Amino acid sequence: MERIPVLNVENLSVSFSQYMGVFRKKQIQTIKDLNVRLYQGEIVAVVGASGSGKSLLAHAILGILPYNASMGGRISYCGELLTQERVEKLRGKEIALVPQNVSYLDPLMKVGPQIRKNAKDKLSKERTLNTLKRYGLTEETERLYPFELSGGMARRVLISTAVQERPKLVIADEPTPGLDAASAKRVMGHFREIADDNAAVLLITHDLELAIETADRIVVFYAGTTLEEVRASDLAEGSKLYHPYTRALWQAMPRNGMHVEEAKL
């Protein structure tokens, strides 16, 4: 029996309308043809240079693209079309976002109420404490304000907020900026745990090293297009890499001497 993917993005395109003067309107295409498929219990990383439009993938899935954006292609969730109406019902429950910026935390609200979305019942409070403990945070953390958290703690609070409802799909949009290597690996390890608990994790990142260490498969994204999909182990070894850009990424990694060679696309 064929497995049904938790998320299936097919031929996604995203463009923006921009006025040039008073009457002239121009369409700027940021994503041309992006494809990614994600199954239960796995991490798929979408990697590419900063500014390549990777974060727009997360916004398209979540139905939060700007008003001047137009989207083409098809996004399916658990085998059914993910319409705007459907994603609004699932967002924050079955589909969760871990954003790249800790400013998503409300600076005027303590951590505990943010994680449980202001629920005050005993069960929600117990689940909050269990979630904090799972990510190495003490009971005291729920009584802190975001400005009292370290960078690593804030990242773990964002993860706690996302997984409180035990989602089927977690989208992590650049979840490690500003963290030292040890903290970044710890945060990525938490995403591995989430996937091992049978959720599907979509990791959007420019950090190829972390993606290789954490993900099952890696989708290479460049200039608005999916170039290649490889197993993380193949990218680690440099084997079975067909596209010149993917091979250039592999050669530029620190473990491979940071050899820079212009890719002939």
Protein Blocks (a to p, Z undefined) as FASTA:
>chain_A
ZZddfbdcehiacdddddehjklccdddfbfbdcddddehiacdddddehilmmmmmmmm
nopacfkbccedjddeehiacdfklmmmmgoplpccddfbfklpcfkbcfklmmnnopab
fklmmmmmmmmmmnopafklmmpcfklpcfklmmmmmmmmmmmnopabdcdehjlgoiaf
klmmmmmmmmmmmmmnopacddddfblklmmmmmmbdcddeehiafbdcdfklmmnopai
fbfklmmmmmmpmklopaacdddZZ
